[in-house]
Amino acid sequence: MRNLSDLRIKLFADGADKAQILKWHDKAYIRGFTTNPTLMRAAGVADYEAFAREILAVIKDHPISFEVLADEFGEMERQAHQIAGWGENVYVKIPVTNTRRQPSMELVRVLARSGVKVNVTAVLTLEQVRAAVEAMAGGPGCFISIFAGRIADTGRDPVPVIALAAEAVSRHPNIELIWASPRELLNIFQANDAGCHIITVTDNILEKLQTIGKDLNDYSLETVLMFHSDAAKSGYRL
């Protein structure tokens, strides 16, 4: 049986709902935050910078990542410096390629050398990991976000990929590896055991932390009670 206290990995809350972000900020086991334009759009965020600054007015002691919006590398660079200027704890998400499959590693190298804390995002292959490591080696603190959940969605096991990526990153103390897009609570322990530094966790999974180590017989009974209660409330008849 595992416990939350057994974990070496850092938990980052992933989302764009201001109330949820502030709720998780109060939890000692949450060590950072991430978001992206898709999450912001789903949450109804209308003004990107205004939202970011509202969050940063409260979250000053944890790393938080915001993503560039552009597709052209020159504009990505301009936006990256603008976003980085919002706070010392800000990491700038740069997609691993643009929409035309052009690698963004030269931009990542330029940004890292200029002192921008980069979070290379949407990474799915070891080749992409190695290219990102080479671009960011020796720079400021940076992240590489492997979308392990999306790897799993293709029928592939992401754990070996994460383990090899962790090995590639281990020689570079300025770079931390993120398991992004988890699909279930178990992924937290898988990421921990594979040597990942960080896992980004959405609200629905964070709410399940209270079930870690739960007695399975008790959990079985709770499930039976739920089914019985819902059947009774439905008014079904046989």
Secondary structure, 3 states (H helix, E strand, C coil): CCCHHHCCCEEEEECCCHHHHHHHHCCCCEEEEECCHHHHHHCCCCCHHHHHHHHHCCCCCCCEEEECCCCCHHHHHHHHHHHHCCCCCEEEEEECECCCCCECHHHHHHHHHCCCCEEEEEECCHHHHHHHHHHHCCCCCEEEEEEHHHHHHCCCCHHHHHHHHHHHHCCCCCEEEEEECCCCCHHHHHHHHCCCCEEEEEHHHHHHHHHCCCCHHHHHHHHHHHHHHHHHHHCCCC
